[in-house]
């Protein structure tokens, strides 16, 4: 299953209700599972972004739909990147 890395920033709305963050994370984890995806890793980080999430999803469409669904609630802004494993990297490079 493809892996995706989401770089996430809290919005003002998300910060104002930050104490509800763990509940929102639980709901997001459940939504990913219902979509056939898995939230593998979640990190609170410091710097330009507030959260880094690592997700496995069956395809780009599912990953995009989940980013839009989560972002539509207004608590976060996301940037999602397709991540290639070392094995995928080696396969891509060997095909050059």
Backbone as a chain_set.jsonl record, in Angstrom:
{"seq": "XXXXXXXXXXXXXXXXXXXXXXXXXXXXXXXXXXXXXXXXXXXXXXXXXXXXXXXXXXXXXXXXXXXXXXXXXXXXXXXXXXXXXXXXXXXXXXXX", "coords": {"N": [[0.849, -1.175, 0.0], [0.607, 2.229, -0.835], [2.492, 4.873, 0.754], [1.994, 7.891, 2.547], [2.953, 11.145, 3.546], [1.857, 13.567, 5.697], [2.038, 16.989, 6.223], [1.139, 19.111, 8.673], [-0.655, 21.943, 9.788], [-2.011, 23.716, 12.508], [-5.047, 25.559, 12.396], [-6.386, 28.784, 13.32], [-8.891, 28.23, 14.428], [-8.509, 25.529, 15.097], [-6.533, 25.776, 17.059], [-7.902, 27.22, 19.01], [-9.584, 25.315, 19.994], [-7.928, 23.34, 20.99], [-7.815, 21.506, 23.076], [-9.619, 19.608, 22.368], [-8.273, 18.203, 20.548], [-7.128, 15.497, 20.871], [-9.497, 13.952, 20.676], [-10.273, 14.596, 18.091], [-8.144, 13.476, 16.694], [-8.547, 10.753, 17.247], [-10.99, 10.413, 15.898], [-10.144, 10.943, 13.281], [-8.358, 8.835, 12.893], [-10.149, 6.688, 12.935], [-11.725, 7.353, 10.694], [-9.828, 7.095, 8.64], [-9.407, 4.307, 8.786], [-11.965, 3.385, 8.075], [-11.958, 4.152, 5.449], [-10.274, 2.366, 4.35], [-7.641, 2.817, 4.795], [-4.662, 3.524, 6.789], [-3.641, 5.219, 9.62], [-0.508, 5.405, 10.39], [1.616, 6.618, 11.86], [1.908, 9.36, 14.117], [2.962, 12.553, 14.888], [3.587, 15.22, 17.053], [5.139, 18.165, 16.273], [7.804, 20.624, 16.232], [8.311, 23.824, 14.798], [7.868, 24.883, 11.428], [5.63, 23.361, 10.855], [2.963, 21.75, 12.692], [2.194, 19.167, 13.111], [3.165, 15.921, 12.017], [2.043, 13.386, 10.03], [1.941, 9.96, 9.179], [0.706, 7.928, 6.737], [-0.777, 4.995, 5.417], [-2.359, 4.282, 2.436], [-4.73, 2.951, 0.089], [-4.547, 4.098, -2.461], [-3.833, 7.075, -4.466], [-6.157, 8.601, -4.725], [-7.716, 7.952, -2.467], [-6.043, 8.895, -0.43], [-6.014, 11.638, -1.068], [-8.747, 12.247, -0.796], [-9.08, 11.8, 1.965], [-7.382, 13.756, 3.065], [-8.699, 16.054, 2.199], [-11.174, 15.683, 3.462], [-10.486, 15.776, 6.206], [-9.288, 18.324, 6.353], [-11.481, 19.894, 5.685], [-12.932, 20.329, 7.955], [-11.878, 22.485, 9.203], [-9.969, 22.761, 11.221], [-7.319, 22.253, 10.726], [-4.638, 22.718, 8.317], [-3.417, 21.01, 5.516], [-0.592, 19.471, 3.907], [0.118, 17.071, 1.702], [2.258, 14.429, 0.898], [3.437, 12.029, -1.398], [5.159, 9.233, -0.395], [8.023, 7.284, -1.022], [9.204, 4.082, -0.378], [12.381, 2.663, 0.675], [12.85, 0.356, -0.84], [11.157, 0.841, -3.025], [12.358, 3.139, -4.005], [14.88, 2.111, -4.776], [14.05, 0.392, -6.847], [12.963, 2.233, -8.68], [15.246, 3.793, -9.297], [16.899, 1.824, -10.374], [15.66, 1.371, -12.753], [16.43, 3.346, -14.427]], "CA": [[0.0, 0.0, 0.0], [1.413, 3.45, -0.865], [2.643, 5.647, 1.988], [1.862, 9.338, 2.386], [3.356, 11.951, 4.696], [1.11, 14.823, 5.746], [2.578, 18.072, 7.034], [-0.119, 19.695, 9.13], [-0.611, 23.145, 10.627], [-3.277, 24.086, 13.136], [-5.638, 26.857, 12.081], [-6.809, 29.488, 14.538], [-10.0, 27.439, 14.98], [-7.937, 24.339, 15.716], [-5.838, 26.168, 18.292], [-8.89, 27.639, 20.009], [-10.197, 24.109, 20.565], [-6.838, 22.361, 21.012], [-8.087, 20.447, 24.061], [-10.394, 18.576, 21.674], [-7.372, 17.581, 19.582], [-7.068, 14.033, 20.949], [-10.747, 13.389, 20.142], [-10.225, 14.745, 16.635], [-7.187, 12.48, 16.217], [-9.237, 9.459, 17.293], [-11.972, 10.405, 14.808], [-9.4, 10.841, 12.026], [-7.845, 7.462, 12.807], [-11.303, 5.854, 12.582], [-12.098, 7.686, 9.32], [-8.84, 6.447, 7.774], [-9.686, 2.872, 8.773], [-13.192, 3.182, 7.309], [-11.617, 4.382, 4.043], [-9.333, 1.333, 3.922], [-6.287, 3.341, 5.0], [-4.198, 3.385, 8.176], [-2.78, 6.253, 10.187], [0.574, 4.614, 10.989], [2.393, 7.387, 12.832], [1.457, 10.725, 14.38], [3.963, 13.262, 15.686], [3.529, 16.652, 17.306], [6.487, 18.638, 15.961], [8.041, 22.054, 16.397], [8.83, 24.435, 13.585], [6.877, 25.411, 10.495], [4.433, 22.52, 10.945], [2.595, 21.349, 14.05], [1.999, 17.712, 13.133], [3.529, 15.099, 10.877], [1.317, 12.117, 10.065], [2.33, 8.995, 8.159], [-0.501, 7.164, 6.435], [-0.822, 4.06, 4.299], [-3.663, 4.324, 1.78], [-4.709, 2.075, -1.078], [-4.251, 4.817, -3.7], [-3.759, 8.534, -4.347], [-7.502, 9.145, -4.571], [-8.102, 7.802, -1.059], [-5.216, 9.824, 0.353], [-6.5, 12.994, -1.334], [-10.067, 12.379, -0.184], [-8.934, 11.898, 3.421], [-6.816, 15.078, 3.361], [-9.781, 17.032, 2.015], [-12.176, 15.462, 4.505], [-9.96, 16.276, 7.48], [-9.112, 19.764, 6.221], [-12.774, 20.578, 5.556], [-13.469, 20.631, 9.29], [-11.381, 23.807, 9.542], [-9.034, 22.791, 12.353], [-5.944, 22.122, 10.246], [-4.286, 22.802, 6.895], [-2.525, 19.878, 5.253], [0.183, 19.263, 2.688], [0.34, 15.632, 1.7], [3.302, 14.018, -0.033], [3.583, 10.592, -1.625], [6.48, 8.798, 0.057], [8.464, 6.022, -1.601], [10.078, 3.325, 0.517], [13.717, 2.405, 0.142], [12.725, -0.651, -1.901], [10.583, 1.513, -4.196], [13.423, 4.022, -4.49], [15.867, 1.288, -5.483], [13.428, -0.079, -8.086], [12.866, 3.376, -9.581], [16.585, 4.154, -9.757], [17.458, 0.752, -11.204], [15.002, 1.389, -14.059], [16.96, 4.458, -15.225]], "C": [[0.895, 1.239, 0.0], [1.403, 4.176, 0.495], [2.598, 7.132, 1.653], [2.287, 10.015, 3.685], [2.575, 13.254, 4.618], [1.791, 15.781, 6.71], [1.381, 18.942, 7.391], [0.142, 20.901, 10.015], [-1.99, 23.37, 11.234], [-3.749, 25.419, 12.583], [-5.958, 27.546, 13.396], [-7.934, 28.714, 15.219], [-9.476, 26.2, 15.701], [-7.214, 24.645, 17.011], [-6.821, 26.558, 19.39], [-9.552, 26.444, 20.689], [-9.17, 22.979, 20.691], [-7.085, 21.233, 22.015], [-8.932, 19.331, 23.473], [-9.534, 17.814, 20.668], [-7.287, 16.067, 19.674], [-8.343, 13.355, 20.427], [-10.767, 13.476, 18.624], [-9.261, 13.729, 16.03], [-7.829, 11.095, 16.2], [-10.25, 9.339, 16.155], [-11.283, 10.27, 13.452], [-8.875, 9.42, 11.829], [-8.967, 6.51, 12.369], [-11.717, 6.094, 11.128], [-11.118, 7.056, 8.328], [-9.136, 4.949, 7.664], [-10.924, 2.565, 7.939], [-12.954, 3.361, 5.81], [-10.657, 3.324, 3.507], [-7.884, 1.761, 4.042], [-5.901, 3.156, 6.464], [-3.3, 4.556, 8.534], [-1.701, 5.517, 10.98], [1.286, 5.348, 12.112], [1.841, 8.803, 12.921], [2.489, 11.375, 15.286], [3.564, 14.723, 15.848], [4.954, 17.143, 17.114], [6.585, 20.14, 16.202], [8.637, 22.59, 15.113], [7.69, 24.94, 12.727], [5.56, 24.649, 10.559], [4.207, 22.107, 12.389], [2.525, 19.836, 14.205], [2.598, 17.111, 11.867], [2.793, 13.776, 11.059], [1.789, 11.252, 8.911], [1.158, 8.033, 7.986], [-0.22, 6.178, 5.306], [-2.236, 4.117, 3.746], [-3.6, 3.483, 0.515], [-4.33, 2.769, -2.384], [-4.253, 6.322, -3.451], [-5.132, 9.151, -4.097], [-7.971, 9.074, -3.118], [-7.326, 8.777, -0.188], [-5.704, 11.259, 0.168], [-7.854, 13.228, -0.674], [-9.969, 12.562, 1.332], [-8.345, 13.252, 3.817], [-7.89, 16.15, 3.239], [-10.833, 16.916, 3.117], [-11.717, 16.04, 5.846], [-9.81, 17.791, 7.441], [-10.429, 20.527, 6.19], [-13.407, 20.925, 6.896], [-12.942, 21.961, 9.83], [-10.38, 23.892, 10.678], [-7.568, 22.746, 11.938], [-5.864, 22.433, 8.753], [-3.275, 21.686, 6.644], [-1.775, 20.044, 3.94], [0.542, 17.789, 2.712], [1.287, 15.253, 0.567], [3.283, 12.499, -0.191], [5.007, 10.226, -1.243], [6.797, 7.435, -0.555], [9.427, 5.351, -0.632], [11.457, 3.156, -0.112], [13.648, 1.397, -0.995], [12.155, -0.022, -3.172], [11.62, 2.44, -4.832], [14.435, 3.224, -5.324], [15.325, 0.785, -6.822], [13.352, 1.046, -9.12], [14.235, 3.715, -10.171], [17.162, 3.074, -10.674], [16.823, 0.732, -12.596], [15.53, 2.521, -14.951], [17.923, 3.993, -16.293]], "O": [[1.857, 1.293, 0.767], [0.442, 4.096, 1.26], [3.096, 7.568, 0.616], [2.014, 9.52, 4.778], [2.619, 13.959, 3.61], [2.083, 15.436, 7.855], [0.69, 19.45, 6.507], [1.027, 20.892, 10.87], [-3.008, 23.232, 10.556], [-2.939, 26.311, 12.33], [-5.814, 26.952, 14.464], [-7.934, 28.558, 16.44], [-9.946, 25.862, 16.787], [-7.275, 23.862, 17.959], [-6.597, 26.26, 20.563], [-10.025, 26.549, 21.821], [-9.503, 21.807, 20.519], [-6.606, 20.117, 21.815], [-8.964, 18.226, 24.014], [-10.012, 16.889, 20.012], [-7.366, 15.397, 18.645], [-8.267, 12.296, 19.804], [-11.219, 12.552, 17.947], [-9.534, 13.178, 14.963], [-7.665, 10.348, 15.236], [-10.356, 8.289, 15.522], [-11.777, 9.565, 12.572], [-8.941, 8.872, 10.729], [-8.752, 5.634, 11.531], [-12.026, 5.144, 10.408], [-11.533, 6.541, 7.29], [-9.116, 4.391, 6.567], [-10.937, 1.596, 7.181], [-13.672, 2.783, 4.995], [-10.266, 3.376, 2.341], [-6.997, 1.139, 3.457], [-6.703, 2.694, 7.275], [-2.325, 4.847, 7.841], [-1.943, 5.061, 12.098], [1.531, 4.786, 13.179], [1.372, 9.367, 11.933], [2.849, 10.824, 16.326], [3.237, 15.387, 14.865], [5.882, 16.606, 17.719], [5.577, 20.828, 16.356], [9.379, 21.892, 14.422], [6.662, 25.377, 13.244], [4.495, 25.226, 10.343], [5.129, 22.111, 13.204], [2.764, 19.294, 15.285], [2.546, 17.708, 10.791], [2.901, 13.129, 12.1], [2.009, 11.741, 7.803], [0.686, 7.414, 8.94], [0.492, 6.498, 4.355], [-3.204, 4.013, 4.499], [-2.529, 3.319, -0.068], [-3.848, 2.121, -3.312], [-4.625, 6.785, -2.373], [-5.253, 10.114, -3.34], [-8.554, 10.028, -2.602], [-7.898, 9.414, 0.696], [-5.799, 12.012, 1.137], [-8.085, 14.274, -0.067], [-10.686, 13.378, 1.912], [-8.772, 13.837, 4.812], [-7.98, 17.047, 4.078], [-11.319, 17.92, 3.636], [-12.484, 16.716, 6.532], [-10.169, 18.47, 8.403], [-10.489, 21.679, 6.619], [-14.328, 21.74, 6.952], [-13.484, 22.503, 10.793], [-9.979, 24.991, 11.062], [-6.685, 23.147, 12.696], [-6.862, 22.414, 8.034], [-2.385, 21.449, 7.46], [-2.258, 20.671, 2.998], [1.196, 17.318, 3.642], [1.133, 15.7, -0.57], [3.127, 11.773, 0.791], [5.958, 10.845, -1.719], [5.944, 6.547, -0.599], [10.355, 5.984, -0.128], [11.662, 3.469, -1.285], [14.321, 1.568, -2.011], [12.619, -0.321, -4.273], [11.736, 2.507, -6.056], [14.793, 3.62, -6.433], [16.051, 0.754, -7.815], [13.644, 0.833, -10.297], [14.374, 3.899, -11.38], [17.843, 3.391, -11.649], [17.383, 0.142, -13.52], [15.12, 2.638, -16.105], [18.452, 4.812, -17.045]]}, "num_chains": 1, "name": "protein.A"}
